[in-house]
Amino acid sequence: MEKITSLCKRRGFVFPCSEIYGGLSGIYSYGPYGAELKNNIKKLWWNKFVRQRDDIVGMDGPILLHPKVWEASGHTTGFNDAMVDCKKCKKRFRADHLVEETAGKDMEGDLGGMTRVLKEQKIKCPNCGASEWTEVRNFNMMFKTQMNSLDQEALYLRPETAGAIFTDFKNILDSMRVKIPFGIAQIGKAFRNEIVSGNFIFRLREFEQMEIEYFIDPEADWEKIFDYWLKQQEEFILALGARKKDIRLYQHPKEKLSHYSKKTIDIEYKYPFGFKELYGLAYRTDFDLSQHSKYSNEKLEYFDEEKKKRFTPHVIEPTFGIDRSILVALVAAYTEEGSGKEKRIVMKLPKEIAPVQVAVFPLLRNKPELVKKAKDVYKELKVDFVCEFDNNGNIGKRYRRQDEIGTPYCLTIDFDSLKKDDVTVRDRDTMKQERIKIKELKNYLKDKFS
Ligand code: GAP
């Protein structure tokens, strides 16, 4: 992780938030290449799950929703994590994580039990070694804010994007020609006041999600649809460059399922800090639509014209975290090759998501005729590809920089190019070079990226 964190900072992928003021924990900025990578992942997702499908429509809801939304969904009362403080050093911990890591017990939800274990087993504070704990208590993870027109009533920054999908369900039903089964997809920010953030961009307080609520007939074969979505999610993970062996599934046992869920699976990835959740898939029954119907007094039903029946649709929810997707792409791509002076670090990102597609260099930076020709090639390619012109340092340094950014192709204009009107194209992964005529370059590259 240290190597990846340092590469991300050195090469403009991810920076700590407001670092000049000492940072803000659990919040990060995406730099120029991070922003490109993030956008490419979102594009890949939107294309696969919205544009290429006839049964899913997209939407873009707000971060601030009516406070009743979170009452109906159960977040106001139930979106809690258990926290405990060390009385000596005042450091705060997720009580369930602490008890599991130190006493090997899974006691999620049992506040009294966790308080007892921490005291009886004299569990030591991982920070200062003392064993003086406060009571374990619930902490609601929603960030509160206020709107001047709503009398003192708190608003919340949404803790998941799903809320707006359910509140707009009726509008979408009325305005689009959707027929069950169909899905509504959304990408956007979510905020959670996590008790402990960490592992770089894994557990954040401000993050982004890509979520689909897939509405089905209550009598449909939901297990089949569930399995289908699991495969779709796995396909997407592979498209980020992950290997199958680094993915595993964790099915929530019946007794630990949320009250509205009939089945939940966490898709886990083997990060450098171990297997942890990447995405989730849940069968949420009719919980959400029924609750919002109850709290809003609006009927959130669907009329099936063929079957002549009216019902509250059930929901299968595949949910994807963007920041964790980025972390997976970075972890899977990070490669060290060779050793000593020959060592190179290369980010073998899939071509579809690499932040820069093509870099163009003149072989020597102080030869105007090479620089001019390289700039001409760059301007021409820029129209169709994400391109970068690099004229800094020597050619070896430029290759090293582009390897660390993950640029699939580097083009060099040398003295032969002036005579033959061609360039050398270097492949990031094989480092093989071939000469391509400038007039054929666009088609050559289009083929490579198709
Ligand atoms: N609507 C369902 C929902 O929000 P979740 O499992 O709580 O389910 C969905 O969150 C996904 O959002 C997770 O699988 C993960 O990828 C991402 N996620 C959740 N909390 C996160 C956090 N604190 N930091 C970064 N990503 C997070």
Residues whose N, C-alpha, C, O or C-beta is under 5 A from the ligand:
A	BS01	GAP	P159 E160 A162 R192 I201 F202 R203 L204 F207 Q209 L278 Y279 G280 T319 F320 G321 D323 R324
